[in-house]
Amino acid sequence: MSKVYEKESSDLLYKAIVALKDEDECRRFLDDLCTVSELKAMEQRMEVAMLLDEGLIYSDILARTGASSATISRVNRCLHYGAEGYQAIIPRLKEAEGNKG
């Protein structure tokens, strides 16, 4: 586990995120918390993770998202060897998308 998870001061941010009630509230909170470039980077990483999970190859992901090969590689590494955050959220997102249609 990363040392960042061991810091007590980090808990406030995670508690705030978990306390958000819906997508709109989350969007407004992150708009206040993050710069535009930080948000775009996180949005891009999430899209890359979803596409990697779908089995797309790097060149197709690059063409669709504009993400660098370094970003795609980092997300791929996290998908396989990370803290399992992507593995927790991707199935939930897919289920939510399935329930929409």
A tleap script that builds the chain and sets N, CA, C and O, in Angstrom:
source leaprc.protein.ff14SB
mol = sequence {
  NMET SER LYS VAL TYR GLU LYS GLU SER SER
  ASP LEU LEU TYR LYS ALA ILE VAL ALA LEU
  LYS ASP GLU ASP GLU CYS ARG ARG PHE LEU
  ASP ASP LEU CYS THR VAL SER GLU LEU LYS
  ALA MET GLU GLN ARG MET GLU VAL ALA MET
  LEU LEU ASP GLU GLY LEU ILE TYR SER ASP
  ILE LEU ALA ARG THR GLY ALA SER SER ALA
  THR ILE SER ARG VAL ASN ARG CYS LEU HIE
  TYR GLY ALA GLU GLY TYR GLN ALA ILE ILE
  PRO ARG LEU LYS GLU ALA GLU GLY ASN LYS
  CGLY
}
set mol.1.N position { 0.838 -1.188 0.000 }
set mol.1.CA position { 0.000 0.000 0.000 }
set mol.1.C position { 0.880 1.247 0.000 }
set mol.1.O position { 1.927 1.276 0.647 }
set mol.2.N position { 0.462 2.242 -0.706 }
set mol.2.CA position { 1.214 3.489 -0.818 }
set mol.2.C position { 1.246 4.233 0.509 }
set mol.2.O position { 0.304 4.150 1.297 }
set mol.3.N position { 2.341 4.966 0.758 }
set mol.3.CA position { 2.470 5.732 1.998 }
set mol.3.C position { 1.422 6.824 2.114 }
set mol.3.O position { 1.085 7.236 3.224 }
set mol.4.N position { 0.897 7.305 0.983 }
set mol.4.CA position { -0.114 8.365 1.045 }
set mol.4.C position { -1.350 7.901 1.806 }
set mol.4.O position { -2.035 8.711 2.432 }
set mol.5.N position { -1.641 6.597 1.757 }
set mol.5.CA position { -2.802 6.070 2.458 }
set mol.5.C position { -2.600 6.031 3.966 }
set mol.5.O position { -3.566 5.921 4.721 }
set mol.6.N position { -1.354 6.120 4.406 }
set mol.6.CA position { -1.050 6.042 5.823 }
set mol.6.C position { -1.159 7.392 6.526 }
set mol.6.O position { -1.171 7.450 7.756 }
set mol.7.N position { -1.238 8.464 5.767 }
set mol.7.CA position { -1.293 9.794 6.356 }
set mol.7.C position { -2.692 10.090 6.874 }
set mol.7.O position { -3.666 10.016 6.125 }
set mol.8.N position { -2.788 10.422 8.147 }
set mol.8.CA position { -4.075 10.726 8.736 }
set mol.8.C position { -4.722 11.942 8.091 }
set mol.8.O position { -5.942 11.983 7.934 }
set mol.9.N position { -3.908 12.948 7.712 }
set mol.9.CA position { -4.458 14.155 7.115 }
set mol.9.C position { -5.143 13.879 5.780 }
set mol.9.O position { -5.997 14.659 5.359 }
set mol.10.N position { -4.787 12.788 5.108 }
set mol.10.CA position { -5.409 12.433 3.832 }
set mol.10.C position { -6.859 11.998 4.011 }
set mol.10.O position { -7.659 12.098 3.080 }
set mol.11.N position { -7.194 11.522 5.188 }
set mol.11.CA position { -8.532 10.989 5.426 }
set mol.11.C position { -9.627 12.000 5.141 }
set mol.11.O position { -10.708 11.620 4.690 }
set mol.12.N position { -9.380 13.266 5.390 }
set mol.12.CA position { -10.403 14.282 5.197 }
set mol.12.C position { -10.882 14.311 3.745 }
set mol.12.O position { -12.085 14.389 3.493 }
set mol.13.N position { -9.972 14.250 2.813 }
set mol.13.CA position { -10.346 14.254 1.398 }
set mol.13.C position { -11.182 13.030 1.058 }
set mol.13.O position { -12.221 13.155 0.409 }
set mol.14.N position { -10.753 11.863 1.480 }
set mol.14.CA position { -11.475 10.633 1.148 }
set mol.14.C position { -12.845 10.611 1.805 }
set mol.14.O position { -13.816 10.159 1.197 }
set mol.15.N position { -12.935 11.091 3.026 }
set mol.15.CA position { -14.234 11.175 3.705 }
set mol.15.C position { -15.157 12.146 2.971 }
set mol.15.O position { -16.357 11.899 2.856 }
set mol.16.N position { -14.599 13.241 2.481 }
set mol.16.CA position { -15.403 14.209 1.739 }
set mol.16.C position { -15.949 13.577 0.462 }
set mol.16.O position { -17.118 13.766 0.127 }
set mol.17.N position { -15.118 12.836 -0.243 }
set mol.17.CA position { -15.564 12.197 -1.487 }
set mol.17.C position { -16.663 11.180 -1.210 }
set mol.17.O position { -17.667 11.138 -1.921 }
set mol.18.N position { -16.480 10.375 -0.195 }
set mol.18.CA position { -17.477 9.361 0.144 }
set mol.18.C position { -18.794 10.009 0.600 }
set mol.18.O position { -19.863 9.422 0.434 }
set mol.19.N position { -18.716 11.200 1.167 }
set mol.19.CA position { -19.912 11.883 1.663 }
set mol.19.C position { -20.738 12.547 0.554 }
set mol.19.O position { -21.869 12.967 0.799 }
set mol.20.N position { -20.191 12.645 -0.649 }
set mol.20.CA position { -20.926 13.269 -1.746 }
set mol.20.C position { -22.172 12.452 -2.078 }
set mol.20.O position { -22.141 11.221 -2.063 }
set mol.21.N position { -23.263 13.146 -2.375 }
set mol.21.CA position { -24.559 12.478 -2.535 }
set mol.21.C position { -24.861 12.002 -3.945 }
set mol.21.O position { -25.537 10.989 -4.122 }
set mol.22.N position { -24.368 12.718 -4.952 }
set mol.22.CA position { -24.696 12.328 -6.323 }
set mol.22.C position { -23.653 12.889 -7.289 }
set mol.22.O position { -22.717 13.583 -6.891 }
set mol.23.N position { -23.844 12.569 -8.562 }
set mol.23.CA position { -22.879 12.974 -9.580 }
set mol.23.C position { -22.755 14.496 -9.681 }
set mol.23.O position { -21.652 15.019 -9.840 }
set mol.24.N position { -23.863 15.197 -9.592 }
set mol.24.CA position { -23.826 16.660 -9.677 }
set mol.24.C position { -23.030 17.257 -8.518 }
set mol.24.O position { -22.213 18.155 -8.719 }
set mol.25.N position { -23.268 16.759 -7.312 }
set mol.25.CA position { -22.532 17.251 -6.149 }
set mol.25.C position { -21.041 16.937 -6.287 }
set mol.25.O position { -20.194 17.756 -5.933 }
set mol.26.N position { -20.734 15.768 -6.793 }
set mol.26.CA position { -19.338 15.371 -7.008 }
set mol.26.C position { -18.680 16.290 -8.030 }
set mol.26.O position { -17.552 16.742 -7.831 }
set mol.27.N position { -19.383 16.562 -9.118 }
set mol.27.CA position { -18.851 17.445 -10.158 }
set mol.27.C position { -18.546 18.827 -9.588 }
set mol.27.O position { -17.489 19.394 -9.868 }
set mol.28.N position { -19.470 19.376 -8.787 }
set mol.28.CA position { -19.271 20.701 -8.216 }
set mol.28.C position { -18.112 20.708 -7.222 }
set mol.28.O position { -17.335 21.661 -7.182 }
set mol.29.N position { -17.996 19.656 -6.426 }
set mol.29.CA position { -16.904 19.558 -5.460 }
set mol.29.C position { -15.555 19.491 -6.176 }
set mol.29.O position { -14.620 20.208 -5.821 }
set mol.30.N position { -15.462 18.625 -7.185 }
set mol.30.CA position { -14.200 18.491 -7.913 }
set mol.30.C position { -13.864 19.748 -8.703 }
set mol.30.O position { -12.690 20.081 -8.866 }
set mol.31.N position { -14.883 20.450 -9.194 }
set mol.31.CA position { -14.640 21.733 -9.871 }
set mol.31.C position { -13.998 22.733 -8.914 }
set mol.31.O position { -13.118 23.497 -9.310 }
set mol.32.N position { -14.431 22.732 -7.670 }
set mol.32.CA position { -13.849 23.618 -6.660 }
set mol.32.C position { -12.460 23.155 -6.236 }
set mol.32.O position { -11.569 23.974 -6.010 }
set mol.33.N position { -12.281 21.856 -6.130 }
set mol.33.CA position { -11.057 21.285 -5.587 }
set mol.33.C position { -9.896 21.265 -6.584 }
set mol.33.O position { -8.748 21.501 -6.207 }
set mol.34.N position { -10.193 20.987 -7.844 }
set mol.34.CA position { -9.153 20.725 -8.833 }
set mol.34.C position { -9.070 21.820 -9.888 }
set mol.34.O position { -10.029 22.550 -10.135 }
set mol.35.N position { -7.897 21.912 -10.499 }
set mol.35.CA position { -7.754 22.788 -11.654 }
set mol.35.C position { -8.386 22.091 -12.855 }
set mol.35.O position { -8.647 20.889 -12.814 }
set mol.36.N position { -8.627 22.840 -13.912 }
set mol.36.CA position { -9.185 22.262 -15.128 }
set mol.36.C position { -8.264 21.163 -15.658 }
set mol.36.O position { -8.744 20.106 -16.067 }
set mol.37.N position { -6.959 21.392 -15.657 }
set mol.37.CA position { -6.031 20.387 -16.180 }
set mol.37.C position { -5.998 19.136 -15.295 }
set mol.37.O position { -5.862 18.025 -15.808 }
set mol.38.N position { -6.119 19.301 -13.985 }
set mol.38.CA position { -6.177 18.132 -13.098 }
set mol.38.C position { -7.422 17.297 -13.378 }
set mol.38.O position { -7.354 16.070 -13.450 }
set mol.39.N position { -8.543 17.963 -13.534 }
set mol.39.CA position { -9.788 17.246 -13.838 }
set mol.39.C position { -9.704 16.530 -15.178 }
set mol.39.O position { -10.097 15.369 -15.293 }
set mol.40.N position { -9.189 17.224 -16.192 }
set mol.40.CA position { -9.057 16.610 -17.521 }
set mol.40.C position { -8.155 15.384 -17.455 }
set mol.40.O position { -8.442 14.367 -18.087 }
set mol.41.N position { -7.073 15.474 -16.700 }
set mol.41.CA position { -6.150 14.338 -16.564 }
set mol.41.C position { -6.841 13.148 -15.897 }
set mol.41.O position { -6.681 12.011 -16.341 }
set mol.42.N position { -7.600 13.402 -14.845 }
set mol.42.CA position { -8.310 12.315 -14.159 }
set mol.42.C position { -9.398 11.726 -15.043 }
set mol.42.O position { -9.579 10.509 -15.080 }
set mol.43.N position { -10.124 12.583 -15.756 }
set mol.43.CA position { -11.154 12.108 -16.678 }
set mol.43.C position { -10.527 11.228 -17.761 }
set mol.43.O position { -11.064 10.178 -18.113 }
set mol.44.N position { -9.388 11.675 -18.279 }
set mol.44.CA position { -8.705 10.924 -19.326 }
set mol.44.C position { -8.243 9.566 -18.799 }
set mol.44.O position { -8.396 8.553 -19.482 }
set mol.45.N position { -7.681 9.536 -17.596 }
set mol.45.CA position { -7.213 8.267 -17.017 }
set mol.45.C position { -8.372 7.289 -16.840 }
set mol.45.O position { -8.225 6.092 -17.085 }
set mol.46.N position { -9.528 7.809 -16.413 }
set mol.46.CA position { -10.682 6.932 -16.221 }
set mol.46.C position { -11.150 6.364 -17.555 }
set mol.46.O position { -11.494 5.186 -17.650 }
set mol.47.N position { -11.160 7.209 -18.587 }
set mol.47.CA position { -11.544 6.739 -19.918 }
set mol.47.C position { -10.554 5.694 -20.426 }
set mol.47.O position { -10.959 4.679 -20.992 }
set mol.48.N position { -9.272 5.935 -20.229 }
set mol.48.CA position { -8.236 4.981 -20.627 }
set mol.48.C position { -8.440 3.652 -19.900 }
set mol.48.O position { -8.333 2.590 -20.514 }
set mol.49.N position { -8.728 3.702 -18.616 }
set mol.49.CA position { -8.948 2.476 -17.837 }
set mol.49.C position { -10.121 1.680 -18.392 }
set mol.49.O position { -10.047 0.457 -18.513 }
set mol.50.N position { -11.195 2.368 -18.726 }
set mol.50.CA position { -12.369 1.687 -19.275 }
set mol.50.C position { -12.028 1.030 -20.618 }
set mol.50.O position { -12.432 -0.103 -20.877 }
set mol.51.N position { -11.294 1.736 -21.457 }
set mol.51.CA position { -10.935 1.202 -22.771 }
set mol.51.C position { -9.958 0.033 -22.658 }
set mol.51.O position { -10.070 -0.946 -23.396 }
set mol.52.N position { -8.998 0.135 -21.732 }
set mol.52.CA position { -8.095 -0.998 -21.496 }
set mol.52.C position { -8.880 -2.205 -21.001 }
set mol.52.O position { -8.624 -3.335 -21.418 }
set mol.53.N position { -9.825 -1.964 -20.123 }
set mol.53.CA position { -10.651 -3.049 -19.593 }
set mol.53.C position { -11.470 -3.715 -20.707 }
set mol.53.O position { -11.753 -4.912 -20.652 }
set mol.54.N position { -11.839 -2.927 -21.705 }
set mol.54.CA position { -12.587 -3.467 -22.851 }
set mol.54.C position { -11.677 -4.222 -23.813 }
set mol.54.O position { -12.159 -4.873 -24.741 }
set mol.55.N position { -10.359 -4.140 -23.598 }
set mol.55.CA position { -9.420 -4.882 -24.421 }
set mol.55.C position { -8.830 -4.112 -25.587 }
set mol.55.O position { -8.173 -4.705 -26.442 }
set mol.56.N position { -9.048 -2.798 -25.642 }
set mol.56.CA position { -8.475 -2.007 -26.727 }
set mol.56.C position { -6.950 -1.946 -26.589 }
set mol.56.O position { -6.406 -2.031 -25.488 }
set mol.57.N position { -6.284 -1.798 -27.722 }
set mol.57.CA position { -4.830 -1.700 -27.715 }
set mol.57.C position { -4.417 -0.236 -27.610 }
set mol.57.O position { -5.207 0.673 -27.864 }
set mol.58.N position { -3.153 -0.033 -27.227 }
set mol.58.CA position { -2.631 1.307 -26.977 }
set mol.58.C position { -2.901 2.277 -28.120 }
set mol.58.O position { -3.351 3.398 -27.884 }
set mol.59.N position { -2.631 1.858 -29.358 }
set mol.59.CA position { -2.775 2.780 -30.488 }
set mol.59.C position { -4.227 3.220 -30.661 }
set mol.59.O position { -4.483 4.374 -31.003 }
set mol.60.N position { -5.175 2.319 -30.431 }
set mol.60.CA position { -6.596 2.688 -30.528 }
set mol.60.C position { -6.990 3.639 -29.397 }
set mol.60.O position { -7.762 4.574 -29.606 }
set mol.61.N position { -6.458 3.394 -28.204 }
set mol.61.CA position { -6.750 4.257 -27.057 }
set mol.61.C position { -6.159 5.639 -27.277 }
set mol.61.O position { -6.795 6.650 -26.979 }
set mol.62.N position { -4.941 5.678 -27.801 }
set mol.62.CA position { -4.295 6.950 -28.120 }
set mol.62.C position { -5.139 7.746 -29.115 }
set mol.62.O position { -5.336 8.949 -28.950 }
set mol.63.N position { -5.629 7.069 -30.141 }
set mol.63.CA position { -6.435 7.747 -31.162 }
set mol.63.C position { -7.755 8.257 -30.584 }
set mol.63.O position { -8.218 9.337 -30.953 }
set mol.64.N position { -8.354 7.494 -29.690 }
set mol.64.CA position { -9.658 7.881 -29.128 }
set mol.64.C position { -9.562 8.938 -28.048 }
set mol.64.O position { -10.448 9.784 -27.926 }
set mol.65.N position { -8.491 8.901 -27.259 }
set mol.65.CA position { -8.427 9.773 -26.075 }
set mol.65.C position { -7.378 10.873 -26.171 }
set mol.65.O position { -7.482 11.892 -25.489 }
set mol.66.N position { -6.367 10.671 -27.013 }
set mol.66.CA position { -5.258 11.609 -27.053 }
set mol.66.C position { -4.282 11.433 -25.905 }
set mol.66.O position { -3.352 12.226 -25.753 }
set mol.67.N position { -4.484 10.400 -25.093 }
set mol.67.CA position { -3.595 10.128 -23.960 }
set mol.67.C position { -2.221 9.713 -24.466 }
set mol.67.O position { -2.108 9.039 -25.490 }
set mol.68.N position { -1.195 10.109 -23.758 }
set mol.68.CA position { 0.164 9.701 -24.126 }
set mol.68.C position { 0.354 8.220 -23.834 }
set mol.68.O position { -0.391 7.626 -23.054 }
set mol.69.N position { 1.356 7.637 -24.469 }
set mol.69.CA position { 1.649 6.229 -24.196 }
set mol.69.C position { 2.071 6.045 -22.745 }
set mol.69.O position { 1.831 4.986 -22.164 }
set mol.70.N position { 2.698 7.059 -22.148 }
set mol.70.CA position { 3.084 6.984 -20.732 }
set mol.70.C position { 1.850 6.921 -19.835 }
set mol.70.O position { 1.818 6.158 -18.870 }
set mol.71.N position { 0.841 7.719 -20.153 }
set mol.71.CA position { -0.402 7.693 -19.364 }
set mol.71.C position { -1.102 6.355 -19.524 }
set mol.71.O position { -1.556 5.767 -18.543 }
set mol.72.N position { -1.190 5.875 -20.749 }
set mol.72.CA position { -1.840 4.582 -20.993 }
set mol.72.C position { -1.097 3.479 -20.252 }
set mol.72.O position { -1.717 2.605 -19.646 }
set mol.73.N position { 0.225 3.519 -20.301 }
set mol.73.CA position { 1.042 2.527 -19.622 }
set mol.73.C position { 0.846 2.582 -18.105 }
set mol.73.O position { 0.738 1.548 -17.446 }
set mol.74.N position { 0.802 3.795 -17.564 }
set mol.74.CA position { 0.612 3.950 -16.119 }
set mol.74.C position { -0.739 3.396 -15.684 }
set mol.74.O position { -0.830 2.687 -14.682 }
set mol.75.N position { -1.782 3.720 -16.433 }
set mol.75.CA position { -3.122 3.219 -16.098 }
set mol.75.C position { -3.148 1.702 -16.221 }
set mol.75.O position { -3.728 1.020 -15.376 }
set mol.76.N position { -2.530 1.177 -17.257 }
set mol.76.CA position { -2.485 -0.277 -17.442 }
set mol.76.C position { -1.776 -0.955 -16.270 }
set mol.76.O position { -2.223 -1.986 -15.769 }
set mol.77.N position { -0.669 -0.361 -15.847 }
set mol.77.CA position { 0.071 -0.901 -14.703 }
set mol.77.C position { -0.806 -0.890 -13.450 }
set mol.77.O position { -0.803 -1.851 -12.681 }
set mol.78.N position { -1.549 0.185 -13.247 }
set mol.78.CA position { -2.436 0.267 -12.083 }
set mol.78.C position { -3.571 -0.750 -12.168 }
set mol.78.O position { -3.993 -1.309 -11.155 }
set mol.79.N position { -4.057 -0.982 -13.380 }
set mol.79.CA position { -5.111 -1.992 -13.557 }
set mol.79.C position { -4.637 -3.368 -13.123 }
set mol.79.O position { -5.410 -4.159 -12.584 }
set mol.80.N position { -3.366 -3.649 -13.360 }
set mol.80.CA position { -2.843 -4.986 -13.071 }
set mol.80.C position { -2.126 -5.103 -11.729 }
set mol.80.O position { -2.166 -6.156 -11.092 }
set mol.81.N position { -1.466 -4.021 -11.297 }
set mol.81.CA position { -0.632 -4.119 -10.097 }
set mol.81.C position { -0.907 -3.024 -9.074 }
set mol.81.O position { -0.156 -2.879 -8.109 }
set mol.82.N position { -1.955 -2.265 -9.267 }
set mol.82.CA position { -2.229 -1.127 -8.398 }
set mol.82.C position { -2.981 -1.510 -7.130 }
set mol.82.O position { -2.956 -2.660 -6.689 }
set mol.83.N position { -3.638 -0.528 -6.566 }
set mol.83.CA position { -4.355 -0.692 -5.297 }
set mol.83.C position { -5.762 -1.248 -5.487 }
set mol.83.O position { -6.549 -1.274 -4.542 }
set mol.84.N position { -6.085 -1.695 -6.704 }
set mol.84.CA position { -7.368 -2.302 -7.056 }
set mol.84.C position { -8.536 -1.319 -7.043 }
set mol.84.O position { -9.696 -1.718 -6.939 }
set mol.85.N position { -8.219 -0.041 -7.150 }
set mol.85.CA position { -9.271 0.964 -7.220 }
set mol.85.C position { -10.055 0.883 -8.518 }
set mol.85.O position { -11.284 0.961 -8.521 }
set mol.86.N position { -9.327 0.723 -9.627 }
set mol.86.CA position { -10.019 0.583 -10.909 }
set mol.86.C position { -10.884 -0.676 -10.918 }
set mol.86.O position { -12.006 -0.659 -11.424 }
set mol.87.N position { -10.359 -1.770 -10.357 }
set mol.87.CA position { -11.111 -3.020 -10.337 }
set mol.87.C position { -12.392 -2.897 -9.519 }
set mol.87.O position { -13.372 -3.595 -9.784 }
set mol.88.N position { -12.385 -2.019 -8.534 }
set mol.88.CA position { -13.585 -1.818 -7.726 }
set mol.88.C position { -14.630 -0.998 -8.473 }
set mol.88.O position { -15.823 -1.289 -8.398 }
set mol.89.N position { -14.183 0.019 -9.188 }
set mol.89.CA position { -15.136 0.965 -9.767 }
set mol.89.C position { -15.598 0.607 -11.166 }
set mol.89.O position { -16.744 0.894 -11.511 }
set mol.90.N position { -14.760 -0.006 -11.986 }
set mol.90.CA position { -15.148 -0.301 -13.368 }
set mol.90.C position { -16.403 -1.172 -13.449 }
set mol.90.O position { -17.306 -0.841 -14.218 }
set mol.91.N position { -16.504 -2.269 -12.694 }
set mol.91.CA position { -17.736 -3.066 -12.772 }
set mol.91.C position { -18.978 -2.266 -12.344 }
set mol.91.O position { -20.059 -2.461 -12.899 }
set mol.92.N position { -18.827 -1.389 -11.382 }
set mol.92.CA position { -19.958 -0.570 -10.938 }
set mol.92.C position { -20.394 0.399 -12.028 }
set mol.92.O position { -21.587 0.618 -12.236 }
set mol.93.N position { -19.417 0.978 -12.721 }
set mol.93.CA position { -19.741 1.892 -13.820 }
set mol.93.C position { -20.428 1.146 -14.959 }
set mol.93.O position { -21.391 1.642 -15.543 }
set mol.94.N position { -19.931 -0.039 -15.268 }
set mol.94.CA position { -20.546 -0.842 -16.330 }
set mol.94.C position { -21.972 -1.231 -15.950 }
set mol.94.O position { -22.874 -1.203 -16.787 }
set mol.95.N position { -22.166 -1.588 -14.705 }
set mol.95.CA position { -23.504 -1.950 -14.240 }
set mol.95.C position { -24.439 -0.746 -14.322 }
set mol.95.O position { -25.584 -0.877 -14.755 }
set mol.96.N position { -23.962 0.411 -13.913 }
set mol.96.CA position { -24.783 1.631 -13.976 }
set mol.96.C position { -25.137 1.957 -15.418 }
set mol.96.O position { -26.263 2.369 -15.697 }
set mol.97.N position { -24.197 1.780 -16.339 }
set mol.97.CA position { -24.460 2.037 -17.767 }
set mol.97.C position { -25.483 1.036 -18.290 }
set mol.97.O position { -26.367 1.390 -19.070 }
set mol.98.N position { -25.359 -0.215 -17.856 }
set mol.98.CA position { -26.308 -1.245 -18.278 }
set mol.98.C position { -27.715 -0.977 -17.781 }
set mol.98.O position { -28.692 -1.307 -18.454 }
set mol.99.N position { -27.818 -0.384 -16.612 }
set mol.99.CA position { -29.131 -0.069 -16.039 }
set mol.99.C position { -29.780 1.141 -16.694 }
set mol.99.O position { -30.992 1.327 -16.590 }
set mol.100.N position { -28.973 1.977 -17.378 }
set mol.100.CA position { -29.507 3.150 -18.071 }
set mol.100.C position { -30.256 2.767 -19.332 }
set mol.100.O position { -31.306 3.328 -19.645 }
set mol.101.N position { -29.695 1.795 -20.055 }
set mol.101.CA position { -30.215 1.454 -21.366 }
set mol.101.C position { -31.198 0.380 -21.303 }
set mol.101.O position { -31.735 -0.026 -22.333 }
savepdb mol mol.pdb
quit
